[in-house]
Amino acid sequence: MNMTIELKDLNFLGENLHRPESVIATSKGELFVSDHECSVHQLGQPRKKLIGKPDGFLTNGIALTPQREFLVANLGTECGGGVWRIDHEHRITPFLMEVDGHAMSNTNFVTIDARGRTWISMSTRMVPRYRAFNAQTADGFIAVIDQLGARIVADDISFTNECRVDPTGEWLYVNETYGRKLSRYRIINQEQCVLGPKDVVYQFTNGDFPDGLSFDAQGGVWVACVVSNRVVRVAQDGSAHVILEDPNEKIIAHAEAKYAQNAMTQEDVYAGTVQTLGNVSSIAFGGADFKTVYLGNLGATRIATFQSTIAGAQPPHWHY
């Protein structure tokens, strides 16, 4: 079942947001977004001062814990990257700064699955990270924290971005931004989080650099692509359909040329922020029927939302 949304169908929420890259919706009707100033901001509520934030901290992915605290992926290499915890008083403290002897300087995303395991994506070991904005570099990894502790479970990933366990609990999906792939690993041992070999689900082209992902109730994977400002649904059979797009062909052509030369820069990636979608970066389903879609972004001051004919899958944090 395919659907297409036009820009005129969008509504917008929030104002004066600062890099709302990640969005979390809950059964209580709450909407939380990542925020450059206060790290996590609840829409419709006053901003809370973040206590203990180090210089250079850059909030990227966020996760709501069962205790209603937050885990935050820090892309700020100046302060060591890593995953940090925000408590109920909005104090921020380190949660995990290295794993298996590797510094987590470019931590991109963090999520908690239905089994209570914490999954973390580290985009690249390169510093600065733009050195990995090419197809040749594949030094990112995925780590897990469970009853056995923290450890790397998947490596050699081409700029690891969002990763999530699918609703069946059998697969771990991940976006490889500069490999331009949606990939997945079968979880072959649930107790020890042992993963099988990587399976490439879909290869992107034409300005699409996959960032965030979410699942729908029909087994589809929705992928937010920076640069192109597209939301693409990848079906179970591997076919893809563009749900929503806000492309700038000049920006896409320039990015493709730079990518072909292994010369992409941060400026090339962020060029898409001038569009209405602001460089769409993440997708969250919410509402009573899971048919309200919220889109995070890298550069706009608000988030876009629309009604879908396809329901999303209930995320693990829904009733936290």
TAURKA-V192255 format. One record per residue. RES is the residue in three letters. SS is DSSP state (h for helix, s for strand, l for the rest). PHI is phi as a letter, one per 20 degrees, with the letter a starting at -180 (NA if undefined). D_CENTER is the distance of its C-alpha to the mean C-alpha in whole Angstrom. Layout:
# TAURKA-V192255
res->[RES;RES]
ss->[SS;SS]
phi->[PHI;PHI]
d_center->[D_CENTER;D_CENTER]
This chain:
# TAURKA-V192255
res->[MET;ASN;MET;THR;ILE;GLU;LEU;LYS;ASP;LEU;ASN;PHE;LEU;GLY;GLU;ASN;LEU;HIS;ARG;PRO;GLU;SER;VAL;ILE;ALA;THR;SER;LYS;GLY;GLU;LEU;PHE;VAL;SER;ASP;HIS;GLU;CYS;SER;VAL;HIS;GLN;LEU;GLY;GLN;PRO;ARG;LYS;LYS;LEU;ILE;GLY;LYS;PRO;ASP;GLY;PHE;LEU;THR;ASN;GLY;ILE;ALA;LEU;THR;PRO;GLN;ARG;GLU;PHE;LEU;VAL;ALA;ASN;LEU;GLY;THR;GLU;CYS;GLY;GLY;GLY;VAL;TRP;ARG;ILE;ASP;HIS;GLU;HIS;ARG;ILE;THR;PRO;PHE;LEU;MET;GLU;VAL;ASP;GLY;HIS;ALA;MET;SER;ASN;THR;ASN;PHE;VAL;THR;ILE;ASP;ALA;ARG;GLY;ARG;THR;TRP;ILE;SER;MET;SER;THR;ARG;MET;VAL;PRO;ARG;TYR;ARG;ALA;PHE;ASN;ALA;GLN;THR;ALA;ASP;GLY;PHE;ILE;ALA;VAL;ILE;ASP;GLN;LEU;GLY;ALA;ARG;ILE;VAL;ALA;ASP;ASP;ILE;SER;PHE;THR;ASN;GLU;CYS;ARG;VAL;ASP;PRO;THR;GLY;GLU;TRP;LEU;TYR;VAL;ASN;GLU;THR;TYR;GLY;ARG;LYS;LEU;SER;ARG;TYR;ARG;ILE;ILE;ASN;GLN;GLU;GLN;CYS;VAL;LEU;GLY;PRO;LYS;ASP;VAL;VAL;TYR;GLN;PHE;THR;ASN;GLY;ASP;PHE;PRO;ASP;GLY;LEU;SER;PHE;ASP;ALA;GLN;GLY;GLY;VAL;TRP;VAL;ALA;CYS;VAL;VAL;SER;ASN;ARG;VAL;VAL;ARG;VAL;ALA;GLN;ASP;GLY;SER;ALA;HIS;VAL;ILE;LEU;GLU;ASP;PRO;ASN;GLU;LYS;ILE;ILE;ALA;HIS;ALA;GLU;ALA;LYS;TYR;ALA;GLN;ASN;ALA;MET;THR;GLN;GLU;ASP;VAL;TYR;ALA;GLY;THR;VAL;GLN;THR;LEU;GLY;ASN;VAL;SER;SER;ILE;ALA;PHE;GLY;GLY;ALA;ASP;PHE;LYS;THR;VAL;TYR;LEU;GLY;ASN;LEU;GLY;ALA;THR;ARG;ILE;ALA;THR;PHE;GLN;SER;THR;ILE;ALA;GLY;ALA;GLN;PRO;PRO;HIS;TRP;HIS;TYR]
ss->[l;l;l;l;l;l;h;h;h;l;s;s;s;l;l;l;l;l;l;l;l;l;s;s;s;l;l;l;l;l;s;s;s;s;s;l;l;l;s;s;s;s;l;l;l;l;l;l;l;l;s;l;l;l;l;l;l;l;s;s;s;s;s;s;l;l;l;l;l;s;s;s;s;s;l;l;h;h;h;l;l;l;s;s;s;s;l;l;l;l;s;s;s;s;s;s;l;s;s;l;l;s;s;l;l;l;s;s;s;s;s;s;l;l;l;l;l;s;s;s;s;s;l;l;l;l;l;l;h;h;h;h;l;l;l;l;l;l;l;s;s;s;s;s;s;s;l;l;s;s;s;s;s;s;s;s;s;l;l;s;s;s;s;s;s;l;l;l;l;l;s;s;s;s;s;s;l;l;l;l;s;s;s;s;s;s;s;s;s;l;l;l;l;s;s;s;s;s;s;s;s;s;s;l;l;l;l;s;s;s;s;s;s;s;s;s;l;l;l;l;s;s;s;s;s;s;s;l;l;s;s;s;s;s;l;l;l;l;l;s;s;s;s;s;s;l;l;l;h;h;h;h;h;h;h;h;h;h;h;h;l;l;l;l;l;h;h;h;h;h;h;h;h;h;l;l;l;l;l;s;s;s;s;s;s;s;l;l;l;l;l;s;s;s;s;s;s;l;l;l;l;l;s;s;s;s;s;l;l;l;l;s;l;l;l;l;l;l;l;l]
phi->[NA;d;b;c;d;e;g;f;e;e;d;c;c;n;b;l;f;c;l;f;f;c;c;c;d;c;f;e;n;f;c;d;c;f;b;f;e;d;m;c;c;e;f;n;c;f;f;e;f;e;e;n;f;f;f;n;f;c;f;c;f;c;c;e;e;g;e;m;e;c;d;c;e;d;e;f;f;f;d;n;m;n;d;c;d;d;e;f;e;m;e;d;c;f;d;b;d;b;b;l;n;d;f;d;f;c;f;d;b;b;b;d;e;f;e;n;e;e;d;c;d;d;f;a;e;f;c;f;f;f;f;d;e;b;f;e;e;c;c;e;b;d;d;c;c;b;f;e;o;d;a;e;d;b;c;m;d;e;m;f;d;f;c;b;f;f;g;f;m;e;c;d;e;b;e;d;f;e;e;l;c;e;c;b;c;f;e;e;c;f;f;d;l;e;d;e;f;f;c;e;e;b;d;e;b;l;n;e;c;f;d;e;b;b;d;d;f;d;n;e;d;e;c;e;d;f;m;f;l;d;d;d;d;d;f;f;e;n;f;c;c;f;f;b;b;b;e;d;f;f;f;f;f;f;f;f;f;f;f;f;e;l;c;f;c;f;f;f;f;e;g;f;f;f;f;g;f;m;m;g;c;b;c;c;e;b;n;f;d;l;d;e;d;d;d;f;b;e;c;e;d;b;d;e;b;b;e;d;e;d;f;e;e;f;f;g;e;g;d;f]
d_center->[25;23;23;22;21;23;22;25;24;21;21;20;19;19;21;21;17;16;13;11;8;6;9;11;14;17;20;22;21;19;16;14;12;11;14;15;19;18;15;15;17;18;19;23;23;25;22;23;24;22;25;24;22;22;23;20;17;14;11;8;6;9;10;14;17;20;22;20;19;15;13;12;10;12;12;16;18;21;21;20;16;15;14;16;18;19;22;23;25;22;23;21;21;20;19;18;19;20;20;23;25;22;20;17;17;13;11;7;6;8;9;13;14;18;20;19;17;14;12;11;9;12;11;15;18;19;20;20;16;17;20;17;17;19;19;22;20;18;18;15;15;13;15;16;18;21;25;25;23;20;20;19;19;17;18;19;15;15;12;10;6;4;7;9;13;14;17;20;19;20;17;14;11;9;8;11;10;14;16;14;14;12;14;15;17;20;20;24;25;23;25;24;21;22;21;22;22;19;19;18;17;17;18;17;19;20;18;15;12;9;6;4;6;9;13;16;19;21;19;17;13;11;9;8;10;11;15;16;14;14;13;14;15;16;19;20;23;21;21;19;20;18;18;18;18;19;20;22;24;25;22;21;24;24;21;22;25;24;21;24;26;23;24;20;20;17;19;19;15;16;19;17;16;20;19;19;16;15;13;10;7;5;8;10;14;16;20;23;23;19;19;18;15;13;11;9;10;11;15;16;18;17;15;16;17;19;21;20;23;21;19;16;16;17;14;16;15;17;21;20]
